[in-house]
């Protein structure tokens, strides 16, 4: 039933292969770390401006 509704609504789902899934999770981890580092640096700059 779900596949029928997907076709009817034009929704296409993609199931990742195991290696693609592994690469996706590695990318997601790197992206999250990069965002966290950026936010830490931004907060550090804001507090440095307040002190100065």
C-alpha positions in Angstrom: 0.0 0.0 0.0 2.8 2.4 0.9 4.6 1.8 -2.4 1.4 2.4 -4.3 0.9 5.8 -2.5 4.5 6.7 -3.2 3.9 6.2 -6.9 0.6 7.9 -6.8 2.0 11.0 -5.1 5.2 11.0 -7.1 7.4 10.4 -4.1 10.6 8.6 -4.8 12.5 7.0 -2.0 16.1 6.0 -2.3 17.7 3.3 -0.1 21.4 3.8 0.4 23.8 1.0 -0.1 25.8 0.0 2.9 29.0 1.8 1.7 26.9 4.9 0.9 25.3 4.7 4.3 28.8 4.6 5.9 30.0 7.6 3.9 26.8 9.5 4.8 27.3 9.0 8.5 31.0 10.0 8.2 30.0 13.2 6.3 27.3 13.9 8.9 29.8 13.6 11.8 32.3 15.9 10.0 29.6 18.4 9.3 28.3 18.4 12.9 31.9 18.9 14.2 32.5 21.7 11.8 29.3 23.5 12.9 30.1 23.0 16.5 33.6 24.5 16.0 32.1 27.4 14.1 29.6 28.1 16.9 32.3 27.9 19.6 34.5 30.4 17.6 31.5 32.7 17.1 30.6 32.6 20.8 34.3 33.2 21.7 34.4 36.3 19.5 31.2 37.6 21.0 32.5 37.2 24.6 35.9 38.7 23.6 34.1 41.8 22.2 32.1 42.2 25.5 35.3 42.0 27.6 37.2 44.5 25.4 
